[in-house]
Amino acid sequence: MTPPPARTHGPAGQASSGPSTPGTTRGDAANALAAPKGRRAALARAHGATLLFGASGIFGKLCQCSAPMLVCGRAIFAVAALTLAGFGKKQPPWRGLHACDLLALTISGTLLAAHFVMFFMGIQIGGVAVGTLGFACFPAFTTLIESLIYRERPSFAEVRGLGMVTLGLVCTTPSFSFAHEGTVGLLLGVASGLAYALVTVGNRRFAGHLPGLQTTWWQNTVTAVVLLPFVWRQFSTVSTLDWLWIASLGLLCSALAYVLFINSLTVLKARQAALIITLEPVYAIAAAWLVLGDAPGGHVFLGGGLILGAIFLANRR
């Protein structure tokens, strides 16, 4: 995607005061400086979102209610927070949407619901490490889907990074038997990664003309509406402590994280942002170790090391 043009405030055609090539203007110089700054800001937003995404696994593990109930609750809190934010900016997120965008957001919101339910089921069944590392395969799906839709050939560095992520995922597999809870959790994480890859590619399309707040509001609204008929009877059984974890997920790991991530896509390609998000398992595993005492095994260190290496190589360029 082409980044939006930088706005300049100097008079058009005015020459710069320093050394320059013929025809160079202050506006051109400002554009040249704004481009790397805009990319750095986008990278900062993507990494900030990753930190918050990583924390979601901890809250999901601490929460004792069912995964669908957890996802529905977090979506409701996220919608409430984003509604207040929209009023604060005098931009209600439900206004100014075309019918085609509403249909696309409904589909992506349904996929987001499926992603979260499978993701938290994977964590609850297999643990934070395997659940989040299973999800980490989503850049491979994102690159494949994005290449097909936008006809963009992935670079050698991207292919190399995705190969390292895939190998890291294989190393993380606790057992190649479906009877093993860790394996089931890993497979649920992988399935959640596929669903989220579809959402990410869709978000790249929205990022060009819809504010991140509006996109996130609609997707979380759809998530809540889709799941509410299945979980409304469970609301009275959720403990006060679980509501605290659910609120944290909705306000921090949904509302704030998704606005940061979607806004980063105005500059970054979806597969570039996807590679950054693969740092999520590293943050999540470290937090689980510190908070829950869930020490990872050697195979998790090996798999996580390969994934971290892929991120380093992708961002060194």
TABELZI-V806393 format. One record per residue. N is the residue number from 1. RES is the residue in one small letter. SS is DSSP state (@ for helix, = for strand, . for the rest). PHI is phi in whole degrees, 0 to 359 (999 if undefined). BURIAL is + if it has 16 or more other C-alpha atoms within 10 Angstrom, else -. Layout:
BEGIN
N_RES_SS_PHI_BURIAL, N_RES_SS_PHI_BURIAL
END
This chain:
BEGIN
1_m_._999_-, 2_t_._279_-, 3_p_._299_-, 4_p_._297_-, 5_p_._297_-, 6_a_._286_-, 7_r_._271_-, 8_t_._243_-, 9_h_._249_-, 10_g_._281_-, 11_p_._298_-, 12_a_._294_-, 13_g_._85_-, 14_q_._285_-, 15_a_=_286_+, 16_s_._283_-, 17_s_._277_-, 18_g_._266_-, 19_p_._298_-, 20_s_._202_-, 21_t_._277_-, 22_p_._302_-, 23_g_._89_-, 24_t_._283_-, 25_t_=_242_+, 26_r_@_298_+, 27_g_@_298_+, 28_d_@_296_+, 29_a_@_296_-, 30_a_@_296_-, 31_n_@_297_+, 32_a_@_296_-, 33_l_@_284_-, 34_a_@_291_+, 35_a_@_299_+, 36_p_@_295_-, 37_k_@_295_-, 38_g_@_295_+, 39_r_@_291_+, 40_r_@_297_-, 41_a_@_296_-, 42_a_@_295_+, 43_l_@_296_+, 44_a_@_297_-, 45_r_@_295_+, 46_a_@_296_+, 47_h_@_289_+, 48_g_@_298_+, 49_a_@_297_+, 50_t_@_297_+, 51_l_@_301_+, 52_l_@_289_+, 53_f_@_300_+, 54_g_@_298_+, 55_a_@_291_+, 56_s_@_297_+, 57_g_@_296_+, 58_i_@_294_+, 59_f_@_299_+, 60_g_@_295_+, 61_k_@_289_+, 62_l_@_290_-, 63_c_._286_+, 64_q_._264_-, 65_c_._279_+, 66_s_._292_+, 67_a_@_299_+, 68_p_@_299_+, 69_m_@_295_+, 70_l_@_300_+, 71_v_@_293_+, 72_c_@_296_+, 73_g_@_297_+, 74_r_@_296_+, 75_a_@_294_+, 76_i_@_296_+, 77_f_@_297_+, 78_a_@_295_+, 79_v_@_297_+, 80_a_@_299_+, 81_a_@_294_+, 82_l_@_290_+, 83_t_@_296_+, 84_l_@_298_-, 85_a_@_297_+, 86_g_@_296_+, 87_f_@_295_-, 88_g_@_298_-, 89_k_._270_-, 90_k_._57_-, 91_q_._226_+, 92_p_._306_+, 93_p_._291_+, 94_w_._272_-, 95_r_._258_-, 96_g_._71_-, 97_l_._246_-, 98_h_._281_-, 99_a_@_299_-, 100_c_@_293_-, 101_d_@_292_-, 102_l_@_298_-, 103_l_@_296_-, 104_a_@_296_+, 105_l_@_291_+, 106_t_@_295_+, 107_i_@_294_+, 108_s_@_293_+, 109_g_@_294_+, 110_t_@_294_+, 111_l_@_296_+, 112_l_@_296_+, 113_a_@_299_+, 114_a_@_297_+, 115_h_@_303_+, 116_f_@_293_+, 117_v_@_298_+, 118_m_@_293_+, 119_f_@_297_+, 120_f_@_287_+, 121_m_@_296_+, 122_g_@_298_+, 123_i_@_292_+, 124_q_@_293_+, 125_i_@_273_+, 126_g_@_257_+, 127_g_._105_+, 128_v_@_296_+, 129_a_@_298_+, 130_v_@_289_+, 131_g_@_296_+, 132_t_@_286_+, 133_l_@_289_+, 134_g_@_297_+, 135_f_@_297_+, 136_a_._296_+, 137_c_._283_+, 138_f_@_296_+, 139_p_@_300_+, 140_a_@_296_+, 141_f_@_295_+, 142_t_@_297_+, 143_t_@_298_+, 144_l_@_296_+, 145_i_@_295_+, 146_e_@_296_+, 147_s_@_296_-, 148_l_@_289_-, 149_i_@_286_-, 150_y_@_264_-, 151_r_._54_-, 152_e_._252_-, 153_r_._282_-, 154_p_._295_-, 155_s_._284_-, 156_f_@_299_-, 157_a_@_298_-, 158_e_@_292_+, 159_v_@_297_+, 160_r_@_299_-, 161_g_@_297_+, 162_l_@_292_+, 163_g_@_295_+, 164_m_@_293_+, 165_v_@_297_+, 166_t_@_296_+, 167_l_@_297_+, 168_g_@_298_+, 169_l_@_295_+, 170_v_@_297_+, 171_c_@_296_+, 172_t_@_280_+, 173_t_._302_+, 174_p_._289_+, 175_s_._199_-, 176_f_._263_-, 177_s_._249_-, 178_f_._289_-, 179_a_._282_-, 180_h_._277_-, 181_e_@_299_+, 182_g_@_297_+, 183_t_@_292_+, 184_v_@_299_+, 185_g_@_298_+, 186_l_@_295_+, 187_l_@_294_+, 188_l_@_295_+, 189_g_@_297_+, 190_v_@_296_+, 191_a_@_297_+, 192_s_@_293_+, 193_g_@_295_+, 194_l_@_297_+, 195_a_@_297_+, 196_y_@_287_+, 197_a_@_299_+, 198_l_@_296_+, 199_v_@_296_+, 200_t_@_296_+, 201_v_@_295_+, 202_g_@_296_+, 203_n_@_296_+, 204_r_@_297_+, 205_r_@_292_+, 206_f_@_290_+, 207_a_@_300_+, 208_g_._287_+, 209_h_._219_-, 210_l_._241_+, 211_p_._298_+, 212_g_@_302_+, 213_l_@_298_+, 214_q_@_293_+, 215_t_@_300_+, 216_t_@_294_+, 217_w_@_300_+, 218_w_@_294_+, 219_q_@_295_+, 220_n_@_288_+, 221_t_@_297_+, 222_v_@_297_+, 223_t_@_303_+, 224_a_@_295_+, 225_v_@_295_+, 226_v_@_295_+, 227_l_@_270_+, 228_l_@_305_+, 229_p_@_299_-, 230_f_@_268_-, 231_v_@_235_+, 232_w_@_299_-, 233_r_@_289_-, 234_q_@_275_-, 235_f_@_302_-, 236_s_@_287_-, 237_t_@_264_-, 238_v_._283_+, 239_s_._287_-, 240_t_@_298_-, 241_l_@_296_-, 242_d_@_296_+, 243_w_@_297_+, 244_l_@_295_-, 245_w_@_295_+, 246_i_@_295_+, 247_a_@_297_+, 248_s_@_298_+, 249_l_@_297_+, 250_g_@_289_+, 251_l_@_278_+, 252_l_@_266_+, 253_c_@_274_+, 254_s_@_248_+, 255_a_@_301_+, 256_l_@_292_+, 257_a_@_296_+, 258_y_@_287_+, 259_v_@_297_+, 260_l_@_299_+, 261_f_@_292_+, 262_i_@_294_+, 263_n_@_295_+, 264_s_@_293_+, 265_l_._284_+, 266_t_._290_+, 267_v_._243_+, 268_l_._274_+, 269_k_._287_+, 270_a_@_301_+, 271_r_@_285_+, 272_q_@_291_+, 273_a_@_295_+, 274_a_@_297_+, 275_l_@_293_+, 276_i_@_295_+, 277_i_@_294_+, 278_t_._292_+, 279_l_._289_+, 280_e_@_308_+, 281_p_@_300_+, 282_v_@_297_+, 283_y_@_296_+, 284_a_@_294_+, 285_i_@_294_+, 286_a_@_297_+, 287_a_@_293_+, 288_a_@_296_+, 289_w_@_295_+, 290_l_@_285_-, 291_v_@_272_-, 292_l_@_258_-, 293_g_._70_-, 294_d_._270_-, 295_a_._287_-, 296_p_._285_+, 297_g_._277_-, 298_g_@_298_-, 299_h_@_294_+, 300_v_@_290_+, 301_f_@_299_+, 302_l_@_295_+, 303_g_@_296_+, 304_g_@_296_+, 305_g_@_296_+, 306_l_@_295_+, 307_i_@_294_+, 308_l_@_296_+, 309_g_@_297_+, 310_a_@_297_+, 311_i_@_295_+, 312_f_@_300_-, 313_l_@_293_-, 314_a_@_291_+, 315_n_@_263_-, 316_r_@_285_-, 317_r_._289_-
END
